[in-house]
Amino acid sequence: MKGSIFFVLLAAILWGTTGTAQALAPDTAHPIAYGAMRLAFGGSVLFLFVAFQKKLTWANWSYSHLLLAAISMACYQPFFFSAVKLTGIAVGTVVAIGSAPIIAGIIEWAFQKKKPTKYWWSATGLAITGCIFLFLNDSTVTIQPYGIALALGAGLSFALYTLASKQLLETHPPDVVVAVVFTLSAVLLVPLLFFYDLSWLFQVNGIVSSLYIGIVATAIAYIFFVRGLHGIRASTAVTLSLAEPLTATLLGAFFVGEMLTGLTWIGVTFVFLAMVVLGKQPTLGTEK
């Protein structure tokens, strides 16, 4: 249980760097093309990794869950990066990741008959409250309804990806699940690349940013995430992913030089308390 929480938190920390990585990419990098390249690099590395280890197999897959996970992840990329482009890193990340645990908990409750635990309710409430305080830090933000809608679409996509991946982990190792899902997702997005200018990819900051977000913030991060899913509920894992906006905020403070207000530190404290609450949760199977 504790190890599972650690892996999911580590994944969320790496995801927290994606907004900064996108900001460092050339201005001509369209969000949809950037998201597609993220999956292309990440999926390729993962596929080669499991193929080299001879762990790849096409037997015993639940193809309905595989397709749902792949489509969800393919949709998440343009939704998330477009939302960040329109609303800014803070708002886009907070709305996307902040809505995901609520959606995941509701889906588990409605379709899998898994009533959310008191720990999930408490942690989700604390984390979302913290994210609200993080959001309030940016007084210059302009709320764009379309951008918010895209961020909510990203939250739904992430929740569905997590729930579907949880089912796939019952029959296949974490690295194989991520490799197959992300490779299929990349294939689904490849046709979109023909509609966008990719010249930015040949600039130094373009290729470096793409390689980083594909290999580190995708391939490695999602292996950590699905490995952590083994010992905790999908809704709990999604709540833990709220460490992503926390990471993004702290990176802005310590590496970009952004000033953190008192409201921001209150938000950081709430999100941290949410992680503590989930850390106290009983082992999967004994939750009440």
Secondary structure as GFF3:
##gff-version 3
##sequence-region A 1 288
A	DSSP	alpha_helix	2	15	.	.	.	ID=ss1
A	DSSP	alpha_helix	18	24	.	.	.	ID=ss2
A	DSSP	alpha_helix	31	52	.	.	.	ID=ss3
A	DSSP	alpha_helix	63	87	.	.	.	ID=ss4
A	DSSP	alpha_helix	89	111	.	.	.	ID=ss5
A	DSSP	alpha_helix	118	136	.	.	.	ID=ss6
A	DSSP	alpha_helix	145	168	.	.	.	ID=ss7
A	DSSP	alpha_helix	174	189	.	.	.	ID=ss8
A	DSSP	three_ten_helix	190	195	.	.	.	ID=ss9
A	DSSP	three_ten_helix	199	202	.	.	.	ID=ss10
A	DSSP	alpha_helix	204	211	.	.	.	ID=ss11
A	DSSP	pi_helix	212	220	.	.	.	ID=ss12
A	DSSP	alpha_helix	221	229	.	.	.	ID=ss13
A	DSSP	alpha_helix	234	240	.	.	.	ID=ss14
A	DSSP	alpha_helix	243	254	.	.	.	ID=ss15
A	DSSP	alpha_helix	262	279	.	.	.	ID=ss16
###
